[in-house]
Amino acid sequence: MFPERIETERLRLERLGHEHVDVFEYHELCSGERTDIEAITRYLPWDPHESVKETSEYLDSLERKWDRGERAEYVIRPKPGEDGEGEIAGAGGLIVDWETLTGKPAIWLRKPFWGRGYSGERAAAMIELAFERLDLDLVAVPVQDGNERSRAAVERYVDEHGGQYDGIVRNATRRPDGEIIDHHRYTVTAEQYDS
């Protein structure tokens, strides 16, 4: 159902799983031992991984969700010619709710790859996947209140695809630490994408 690999102008996205990523390398990037991990995960729905076993179990869960058609998750690597080519820049994908025909793009990037426009480039690929391959009705992008850097990036790519800002959803979700947070919601419909 999901493509194993997606190429954009500057990025190569490969299925995130044991076959394409070394669990020890991925753990190092997601580990609580990294000095910059709190800045990276501050607005993400996951805590830093405490062990290689936790990272391995996380990859296992992504593989199960992929097989069930619930989530397409990709490791993001810059292509040749880009600074850091071939390195893992982060990960991103599309969470699919088949009941509502809605896709939710997700991403995290390592700090050296911030500010390069990779979020929007990856988002364009996920929006295309949602509408052209999966035939979904809506792409919805939640952004935690206070995450102004992500809001600016999301506003740009949602606008480029004809979408809109729907407003703020109060008490939208609970973070891993138990904090209840609000989300700003941005959407692109299939009709807006096609126009």
Disulfide bonds with the S-S distance in Angstrom:
none
